[in-house]
Amino acid sequence: MRLSLGTGPLPRLLAPGTPDWIGADGERVWWAVNDVLFVLDGSGVTTAQLPDEVATCAVSAAGCTFATRYGAMRVSADGTVGAALSVDQGEPLGVVPGADCVLVLSVPEHSLVPFTGTGAIPVPDAATRARFAAPFQTGVGMVWIDLDSLYRMGADQRPQGLGRASGALALTVGPSGALLVALDDDTLCAAPGAPAVRLGEPVDVESARFSPDGLRALFADEAGIQEIDLRTARTLRRWEGTLTPVGYAPSPTWLDEATGCLTSADGNVVLGGFAGGGAALGGDWLVGPGGAVWSRSTGERLRGGLPPGVTATDGARVLVADDNDVTVLDGASFAHGLSLGADEAVELAAIVDDEVRVQTSGGALAAFSLDGTPRRREPGADWLPEVASDADAGLSEPDEPSAVRVGGVEWALPADGVLTVAGERWAWSIGGALYALS
């Protein structure tokens, strides 16, 4: 099968830079970098100057509330800085989202202080001293573990005991009080307004991504990803593979690490080109970073979805080697093994003229024709060309790359989240870029 390296639709870059905080309310994305706030919606970008760097933040339909070391303020959807609250004593505030995004946890007063001026809401002192304490992602309230007991305080402003949480290792809180608690050998689950139930097995709760209503959650396990009903702790669906949960946009979405694609529950690829790989240069092509092929002259992304592994290119075709499996993307593909030996893995590779040359972990060097026919094998000859370099094309961090730089433009690598805003799917990445995917 011949694989085309032609151009295709690219995601639109909406916001560069590494954000200190990201949030969304279903109509817009709030993007804070240092003391500047970017508000993005379908019509463009609005900026607002904040008095200091953001510590914590919460979003609602009324706007966004930020906490800094000086206090807290609300910024409306049009970027206007509105009501502000200052605290004379205590640590920086932590914002707890409310119905109109106005409640703030004040330390050391142990109270929730609304912007509305209706008076402070007392909070049990233990909630501010607990080993694990976290606010809801939406709704009014917080969750904490005090002396192995799990509590949740919601809109009625009364602590609700959810049961024992002996040996708690981690706590993750979702919308309106949804939560997952990792125990030594089990997991506590709870949907908004429901008591906690036990899953019966330990899971990676810190990888959890909650549905918008807080009734379901995705999380990683040894086999891949599973989705659970937080009301019953029943597994709804399971997907196998090297998968990382991303979120709901609007259905379950994950990153398939083997293919480098963001994939939805119905099997559709949301966005590709995220797999890792060593950088390779040849002609006008840069190959490998982000599992993609880039034009060094224009910065254009020519192809995505390359699997991870050792890469090579001569500017006309691409080679990807994963252990002792080698594939050439020009219509020819090698059989598994390439006569390299079961215990040998490809460490270096190159396409030279009309042949493929590889060096294995055992030190052997072998040459093959482009159709996979073995040509020669030599124990120590040095006939692999040195890897070329280019000052204007490469990885942001060679050891743990978060972006690739091509033609003066930086492109982010793996996406860290996907959400639907104003009818569009948007993805953001650890590398700091926000894309519109549709």
C-alpha positions in Angstrom: 0.0 0.0 0.0 1.4 3.4 -0.9 1.0 6.0 1.8 0.6 9.6 0.6 2.7 12.3 2.1 0.5 15.0 0.7 -0.9 18.0 2.6 -4.0 17.9 4.7 -6.1 20.1 7.0 -4.2 21.6 9.9 -5.6 22.6 13.3 -5.7 26.3 13.8 -3.3 27.7 16.3 -5.3 29.9 18.7 -2.9 30.8 21.5 0.8 30.2 21.9 2.9 30.3 25.1 2.9 28.1 28.2 -0.2 28.9 30.3 -0.2 29.1 34.0 -3.9 28.2 34.1 -6.5 27.0 31.5 -10.3 26.9 31.9 -13.4 26.8 29.8 -17.1 27.5 30.4 -18.6 26.0 27.2 -18.5 29.3 25.3 -14.9 30.5 25.7 -11.5 29.5 26.9 -9.7 31.4 29.6 -5.9 31.3 29.1 -3.7 32.9 31.8 0.0 33.5 31.1 1.9 35.3 33.9 -0.3 38.4 34.6 -2.1 38.5 31.2 -5.4 36.8 30.6 -6.5 35.7 27.1 -10.2 35.2 26.6 -10.9 33.2 23.4 -14.2 32.6 21.8 -15.4 32.0 18.3 -15.0 35.6 17.2 -11.4 36.2 18.4 -9.2 36.9 21.4 -9.6 39.5 24.2 -6.8 40.3 26.7 -7.0 41.6 30.3 -4.2 42.8 32.6 -4.2 41.1 36.0 -2.6 42.7 39.1 -0.4 39.7 39.7 0.3 36.1 38.6 -2.6 33.7 39.0 -2.5 31.2 41.9 -5.8 29.5 41.4 -8.8 30.1 39.2 -12.5 29.1 38.6 -14.9 29.7 35.7 -18.6 30.1 35.5 -21.0 31.7 33.0 -20.7 35.0 34.8 -16.9 35.1 34.2 -13.7 34.0 35.7 -12.5 34.5 39.3 -8.8 34.6 39.9 -6.8 34.4 43.2 -3.4 36.0 43.5 -1.2 36.7 46.5 -3.0 40.1 46.8 -6.6 38.7 46.9 -9.1 37.8 44.2 -10.9 39.5 41.3 -13.6 38.6 38.8 -13.1 39.2 35.1 -16.2 39.2 32.8 -16.4 37.4 29.5 -15.5 40.6 27.6 -12.2 41.0 29.6 -13.5 43.7 32.0 -12.0 43.4 35.5 -14.9 43.7 37.9 -15.4 43.0 41.6 -12.3 42.5 43.7 -11.7 41.1 47.2 -8.6 41.6 49.3 -7.5 39.7 52.4 -5.3 41.5 55.0 -4.0 38.3 56.6 -3.3 34.7 55.7 -2.0 32.8 52.7 -2.9 33.4 49.1 -6.6 32.6 48.4 -7.9 29.5 46.8 -10.9 30.0 44.6 -13.9 27.6 45.1 -16.2 27.9 42.1 -19.8 28.7 42.9 -23.0 29.3 41.0 -21.8 32.8 40.1 -18.1 32.1 40.7 -17.7 34.2 43.8 -16.7 32.0 46.7 -13.2 32.2 48.0 -11.5 30.1 50.7 -9.8 32.4 53.2 -6.9 31.3 55.4 -6.5 31.5 58.4 -10.1 32.5 58.9 -11.4 29.1 57.7 -14.3 30.6 55.8 -15.8 30.9 52.3 -16.1 34.6 51.5 -18.5 35.5 48.8 -18.1 38.7 46.6 -21.8 39.4 47.2 -21.2 40.7 50.7 -23.7 38.4 52.3 -21.2 37.3 55.0 -18.6 34.5 55.4 -19.7 30.9 55.4 -17.9 28.9 58.2 -15.7 26.0 57.2 -14.7 23.3 59.6 -11.1 24.0 60.7 -10.1 20.5 59.8 -10.9 21.1 56.2 -8.1 23.6 55.9 -5.6 21.4 57.8 -6.5 18.1 56.1 -3.9 16.1 54.2 -6.2 16.0 51.2 -8.6 18.9 50.4 -9.9 20.1 47.0 -12.7 22.3 45.6 -15.3 21.1 43.2 -14.5 21.9 39.5 -18.1 23.3 39.3 -20.7 24.0 41.9 -20.3 25.4 45.4 -18.2 23.3 47.8 -15.2 21.2 48.6 -14.0 17.8 49.6 -11.6 16.8 52.3 -10.3 13.8 54.3 -9.9 14.3 58.0 -8.7 11.4 60.3 -9.5 8.8 57.6 -13.0 10.1 57.2 -14.2 11.6 53.8 -16.4 14.7 53.8 -18.1 16.7 51.1 -19.6 20.2 51.6 -22.0 21.3 48.9 -24.5 24.0 48.2 -26.3 23.5 51.6 -23.0 24.5 53.3 -23.2 21.5 55.6 -20.4 18.8 55.7 -21.6 15.5 54.4 -19.8 12.4 55.6 -19.2 9.9 52.8 -17.5 7.1 54.7 -14.1 5.9 55.7 -11.0 6.6 53.6 -8.3 4.8 55.5 -4.9 4.8 53.8 -5.8 7.5 51.3 -3.0 8.0 48.7 -4.6 10.6 46.4 -7.8 12.6 45.9 -9.2 13.8 42.6 -12.4 16.0 42.5 -14.5 16.7 39.5 -17.7 18.7 38.7 -20.2 19.3 41.5 -18.5 17.0 44.0 -17.6 14.0 41.8 -14.6 12.4 43.3 -12.2 9.5 43.2 -10.0 8.5 46.2 -7.1 6.1 45.8 -6.6 3.8 48.8 -3.9 1.2 49.5 -5.8 -1.6 47.7 -9.1 -0.1 46.6 -10.7 3.1 45.2 -13.6 5.2 46.5 -16.0 6.7 43.9 -18.8 9.2 44.3 -21.1 11.0 41.9 -22.5 14.5 42.8 -24.9 14.1 45.7 -24.3 10.4 46.0 -22.6 8.4 48.8 -19.2 6.9 48.1 -19.0 3.3 46.8 -15.9 1.1 46.4 -14.6 0.1 43.0 -13.0 -3.1 44.3 -9.5 -2.4 42.8 -6.9 0.3 43.0 -6.7 2.7 40.0 -4.7 5.7 38.9 -7.1 8.4 40.1 -4.7 11.2 39.3 -5.2 10.3 35.6 -9.0 10.7 35.9 -11.0 12.9 33.5 -14.6 13.5 34.5 -17.7 13.9 32.3 -19.3 17.4 32.4 -22.1 16.2 34.7 -19.7 14.5 37.1 -21.5 11.1 36.8 -18.7 9.2 34.9 -14.9 9.2 34.8 -12.2 7.9 32.5 -8.9 6.7 34.1 -5.9 4.8 33.0 -5.2 1.2 34.1 -2.6 -1.4 33.2 -4.7 -2.6 30.1 -5.6 0.8 28.8 -8.6 3.0 29.8 -11.8 2.3 31.5 -14.9 4.4 32.0 -16.9 4.0 35.3 -20.2 5.1 36.6 -19.4 7.0 39.8 -22.8 6.3 41.3 -22.3 2.5 41.2 -18.6 2.0 40.6 -19.6 -0.2 37.7 -17.3 -0.3 34.7 -19.2 1.0 31.6 -16.6 0.4 28.9 -13.0 -0.5 28.5 -10.5 0.3 25.7 -7.3 -1.6 25.5 -3.9 -0.3 24.4 -1.3 2.3 25.3 -3.9 4.9 26.0 -4.0 8.1 28.0 -7.4 9.6 29.1 -7.9 13.1 27.8 -11.5 14.0 28.5 -15.0 14.3 27.1 -15.4 16.4 24.0 -18.3 15.6 24.1 -17.7 11.8 24.2 -14.8 10.0 25.9 -11.5 11.0 24.1 -8.0 9.6 24.6 -4.5 9.8 23.3 -3.4 6.5 21.6 0.3 6.6 22.4 1.1 3.8 19.8 -0.3 5.8 16.9 0.0 9.3 18.3 -3.7 10.0 17.6 -6.4 11.6 19.7 -9.3 9.2 19.3 -13.0 9.3 20.4 -15.2 6.5 21.7 -16.7 5.8 18.3 -13.2 5.2 16.9 -12.9 8.4 15.0 -9.5 10.2 15.0 -9.9 13.7 16.4 -6.3 14.7 15.6 -3.1 12.8 14.7 0.6 13.5 14.7 1.4 13.3 18.4 3.6 10.2 18.6 7.2 10.6 19.7 10.2 9.8 17.7 13.8 10.8 17.2 14.3 13.7 14.8 15.7 13.0 11.3 16.6 15.5 8.5 16.8 14.9 4.8 16.3 17.4 1.9 13.5 19.7 2.9 12.0 17.3 5.4 12.2 17.1 9.2 10.8 13.8 10.5 10.0 12.4 13.9 9.0 15.1 16.4 5.3 14.7 17.2 5.0 11.7 14.8 4.9 14.1 11.9 6.7 15.1 8.7 7.5 18.9 8.4 8.6 21.1 5.6 11.7 23.0 6.9 11.3 25.7 4.3 7.6 26.6 5.0 7.0 25.1 8.5 4.1 23.1 6.9 3.1 19.9 8.6 3.0 17.4 5.7 1.9 14.3 7.4 1.0 13.1 10.9 0.4 9.8 12.7 3.9 8.3 12.4 4.5 5.6 15.1 7.1 6.2 17.8 10.6 4.9 17.2 13.9 5.6 15.4 13.3 7.7 12.2 15.3 8.5 9.1 14.5 10.3 5.8 16.2 11.2 2.5 13.6 13.9 1.7 11.5 11.6 -0.4 10.6 8.7 1.9 10.4 8.1 5.6 11.8 5.2 7.7 10.5 4.3 11.2 12.1 1.5 13.3 10.5 0.2 16.4 12.8 -2.3 18.1 13.6 -4.8 15.2 10.6 -3.8 13.1 11.3 -1.4 10.3 8.9 0.3 7.9 9.6 2.5 4.9 6.7 4.8 4.0 7.1 5.0 0.3 5.0 2.0 -0.6 7.4 -0.7 0.6 7.4 -2.3 4.0 9.8 -4.7 5.6 8.9 -7.9 7.2 9.3 -8.1 11.0 12.8 -8.7 12.1 14.8 -7.8 9.1 17.2 -10.7 10.0 18.5 -8.6 12.8 17.9 -11.2 15.5 15.2 -11.4 18.1 17.2 -9.7 20.8 18.6 -6.8 18.7 16.9 -3.5 18.3 17.6 -0.7 15.8 19.5 2.1 17.4 20.4 4.2 14.3 19.1 4.2 10.7 19.6 6.0 7.4 18.3 5.9 3.9 21.3 6.2 1.5 20.7 6.2 -2.3 18.7 3.1 -2.9 19.2 1.2 0.3 18.4 1.2 4.0 21.2 1.0 6.6 20.7 0.2 10.2 22.8 -0.2 13.3 21.5 -2.5 16.0 21.9 -2.5 19.8 24.4 -5.4 19.4 26.7 -3.3 17.2 25.9 -5.0 14.0 25.4 -3.0 10.8 23.2 -4.2 8.0 22.0 -3.0 4.6 18.8 -3.8 2.8 17.2 -2.8 -0.5 14.1 -0.6 -0.3 11.9 -3.7 -0.8 13.5 -5.3 2.3 16.0 -7.7 0.6 19.1 -8.2 2.7 22.3 -7.0 1.0 25.2 -7.1 3.4 26.0 -7.3 7.1 29.2 -6.0 8.6 30.4 -6.2 12.2 32.0 -2.8 12.6 32.2 -0.8 9.4 31.3 2.8 9.8 29.0 3.6 6.9 26.1 5.3 8.6 26.1 9.0 7.8 26.2 11.5 10.7 22.8 12.9 11.6 22.4 16.4 10.1 21.5 19.4 12.1 19.6 22.6 11.4 19.6 25.7 13.6 16.0 26.5 12.5 14.5 23.0 12.9 14.6 20.8 15.9 13.1 19.9 19.3 12.5 22.3 22.1 13.9 19.9 24.6 15.8 16.9 23.1 15.3 14.6 26.1 11.7 15.4 26.8 10.4 17.4 23.8 7.2 19.4 24.2 7.4 21.2 20.9 9.1 21.1 17.5 10.5 24.2 15.9 10.3 24.5 12.1 10.9 27.6 10.1 10.7 29.8 13.1 7.3 28.4 14.2 6.9 26.2 17.3 4.4 23.3 17.1 3.3 21.6 20.3 3.4 17.8 20.7 1.0 15.7 22.9 -2.3 17.2 23.7 -3.2 17.4 27.4 -6.9 18.1 27.1 -9.8 18.3 24.7 -13.0 20.2 25.2 -15.9 21.6 23.2 -16.3 25.4 23.2 -18.7 27.4 21.0 -19.4 24.4 18.9 -15.7 23.7 18.2 -13.4 21.1 19.5 -10.3 22.6 21.0 -7.2 20.9 22.3 -4.4 22.3 24.5 -1.0 20.8 25.1 1.7 20.7 27.8 3.9 22.5 25.3 1.6 25.5 25.6 -0.4 25.8 22.4 -4.1 25.9 22.0 -5.6 24.5 18.7 -9.1 24.6 17.2 -9.7 21.1 15.8 -12.9 21.6 13.8 
